[in-house]
Amino acid sequence: MCEVHEPNGFVIQYWKRFVRRTYRSLRKYRYSSSSGVKYWLATRVLHRRLWRVDRQAMALGLSLGLAVAMLPPAPVQTVAATTLAILCRANVPLAAAAVWVSNPLTWLPLLHFQENLGRSILFGFSAGEERVGIERISSLTLGVTLSAAVLAVASYCIFHFMWGIFAGKGASGNKQ
């Protein structure tokens, strides 16, 4: 019989202490006048709004993450979404998680859809022959750009709409 063991109490306490020490060591650089990497991390990455459950920041993080997810598959999509979220003051965890909509199983169908979308806009629906070279690249570029923009705007609006519906049903009745 296979038993599942809980993590050792020592490991959990060690991890909590490590995270607390790291946060405190970076937090003290917020008020210093230095311009190093630690100061940038303390003022930008550890900003409270980037990690808080906030309607505006979460909607922006979701839309940025989904827009980056529509880009052609690259190993830097999560890094790009996180960097954009930090620069735009959006929710970092949601932006990083939203990128994984385009996982390795969905890359090929997504790229095929985006190329067909761009081809139908550039050359019309009657373009039956296969395009090559610059025509194919231009149709893919248009499809990627259009799908990223539409998905980002739609996800932003849907998130705000859904937040309004579910925030109204809460016991406290607080709406942000």
C-alpha positions as CSV (number, residue, x, y, z in Angstrom):
1,M,0.0,0.0,0.0
2,C,1.3,3.4,-1.0
3,E,1.2,6.1,1.7
4,V,1.3,9.8,1.0
5,H,3.5,11.6,3.6
6,E,3.1,15.2,4.5
7,P,6.1,17.4,4.2
8,N,8.4,17.4,7.2
9,G,7.6,20.3,9.7
10,F,11.3,21.2,9.6
11,V,11.2,21.7,5.8
12,I,8.1,23.9,6.0
13,Q,9.6,26.0,8.8
14,Y,12.9,26.3,6.9
15,W,11.1,27.4,3.8
16,K,9.0,30.0,5.7
17,R,12.2,31.4,7.3
18,F,14.0,31.5,3.9
19,V,11.1,33.4,2.2
20,R,10.8,35.8,5.2
21,R,14.5,36.6,5.3
22,T,14.7,37.1,1.5
23,Y,11.7,39.4,1.6
24,R,13.1,41.4,4.5
25,S,16.5,41.7,2.9
26,L,15.1,43.1,-0.3
27,R,12.5,45.2,1.4
28,K,15.2,47.3,3.2
29,Y,16.4,48.5,-0.2
30,R,13.1,50.3,-0.9
31,Y,14.1,53.3,1.0
32,S,17.8,53.5,0.1
33,S,19.1,55.7,-2.7
34,S,21.2,53.1,-4.4
35,S,20.4,52.1,-8.0
36,G,21.4,48.5,-8.1
37,V,19.6,45.3,-8.9
38,K,18.4,44.8,-5.3
39,Y,16.8,48.3,-5.3
40,W,15.1,47.6,-8.6
41,L,13.8,44.3,-7.3
42,A,12.6,45.8,-4.0
43,T,10.8,48.7,-5.6
44,R,9.4,47.0,-8.7
45,V,9.0,43.2,-8.2
46,L,8.0,43.3,-4.5
47,H,5.4,46.1,-4.9
48,R,2.3,45.0,-3.0
49,R,-0.2,45.7,-5.9
50,L,1.6,43.1,-8.1
51,W,0.7,40.3,-5.7
52,R,-2.6,41.4,-4.3
53,V,-6.1,40.2,-5.3
54,D,-7.3,43.5,-7.0
55,R,-9.8,43.8,-9.7
56,Q,-7.9,46.1,-12.0
57,A,-4.5,44.5,-11.5
58,M,-5.8,41.0,-12.0
59,A,-7.8,41.9,-15.1
60,L,-4.7,43.5,-16.6
61,G,-2.5,40.6,-15.6
62,L,-4.9,38.1,-17.3
63,S,-5.1,40.2,-20.5
64,L,-1.3,40.6,-20.7
65,G,-0.7,36.9,-20.1
66,L,-3.2,35.9,-22.7
67,A,-1.8,38.4,-25.2
68,V,1.7,37.0,-24.7
69,A,0.4,33.5,-25.0
70,M,-0.8,34.2,-28.5
71,L,2.8,34.9,-29.6
72,P,4.6,32.1,-31.5
73,P,6.0,29.5,-29.1
74,A,9.1,30.7,-27.5
75,P,10.8,29.6,-24.2
76,V,10.5,33.1,-22.9
77,Q,6.8,33.6,-22.9
78,T,6.5,33.4,-19.1
79,V,9.4,35.8,-18.6
80,A,7.9,38.2,-21.1
81,A,4.5,38.1,-19.4
82,T,6.1,38.6,-16.0
83,T,8.2,41.5,-17.2
84,L,5.2,43.2,-18.8
85,A,3.1,42.7,-15.7
86,I,5.8,44.3,-13.6
87,L,6.1,47.3,-16.0
88,C,2.3,47.7,-16.2
89,R,1.7,47.1,-12.5
90,A,-0.5,44.1,-13.2
91,N,-0.9,40.9,-11.2
92,V,2.3,38.9,-11.8
93,P,1.0,35.4,-10.8
94,L,-2.0,35.6,-13.0
95,A,0.0,36.9,-16.0
96,A,2.5,34.1,-15.6
97,A,-0.3,31.5,-15.3
98,A,-2.3,32.8,-18.3
99,V,0.7,32.2,-20.6
100,W,0.2,28.5,-20.2
101,V,-3.0,28.6,-22.3
102,S,-0.6,28.0,-25.2
103,N,1.0,24.9,-24.0
104,P,3.0,22.5,-26.2
105,L,-0.2,20.6,-27.1
106,T,-2.0,23.7,-28.4
107,W,0.9,25.4,-30.2
108,L,0.4,23.8,-33.6
109,P,-3.4,24.2,-33.8
110,L,-3.1,27.8,-32.5
111,L,-0.5,28.7,-35.1
112,H,-2.6,27.1,-37.9
113,F,-5.6,29.1,-36.8
114,Q,-3.6,32.3,-36.7
115,E,-2.2,31.7,-40.1
116,N,-5.6,31.0,-41.6
117,L,-7.0,34.1,-39.9
118,G,-4.3,36.3,-41.4
119,R,-4.6,34.7,-44.8
120,S,-8.3,35.2,-44.9
121,I,-8.0,38.8,-44.0
122,L,-5.1,39.5,-46.4
123,F,-6.0,37.4,-49.4
124,G,-9.7,36.8,-48.8
125,F,-11.6,33.5,-48.3
126,S,-11.2,32.4,-51.9
127,A,-7.5,32.0,-51.7
128,G,-7.3,28.3,-52.3
129,E,-3.6,28.0,-53.3
130,E,-0.9,27.6,-50.7
131,R,1.1,30.7,-50.1
132,V,4.9,30.6,-49.6
133,G,7.6,32.9,-48.4
134,I,6.8,36.5,-47.4
135,E,3.0,36.0,-48.0
136,R,2.9,33.2,-45.4
137,I,5.0,35.1,-42.9
138,S,2.8,38.2,-43.3
139,S,-0.4,36.2,-42.9
140,L,1.0,34.6,-39.7
141,T,2.1,37.9,-38.3
142,L,-1.3,39.5,-38.9
143,G,-3.1,36.5,-37.4
144,V,-0.9,36.5,-34.3
145,T,-1.3,40.3,-33.8
146,L,-5.0,40.2,-34.3
147,S,-5.7,37.2,-32.1
148,A,-3.5,38.6,-29.3
149,A,-5.3,42.0,-29.4
150,V,-8.8,40.5,-29.6
151,L,-8.1,38.0,-26.8
152,A,-6.5,40.6,-24.5
153,V,-9.4,43.1,-24.9
154,A,-12.1,40.3,-24.6
155,S,-10.4,38.8,-21.5
156,Y,-10.1,42.2,-19.8
157,C,-13.8,42.9,-20.4
158,I,-15.0,39.5,-19.4
159,F,-12.9,39.5,-16.2
160,H,-14.4,42.8,-15.1
161,F,-17.9,41.6,-15.9
162,M,-17.5,38.3,-14.0
163,W,-15.9,40.1,-11.1
164,G,-18.9,42.4,-10.9
165,I,-21.3,39.4,-10.9
166,F,-19.4,37.4,-8.3
167,A,-18.5,40.4,-6.1
168,G,-22.2,41.3,-5.8
169,K,-23.0,37.8,-4.5
170,G,-20.5,38.0,-1.6
171,A,-21.7,38.1,2.0
172,S,-19.9,41.3,2.7
173,G,-21.1,43.0,-0.4
174,N,-17.7,44.8,-1.0
175,K,-17.2,45.8,-4.6
176,Q,-13.9,47.1,-5.9
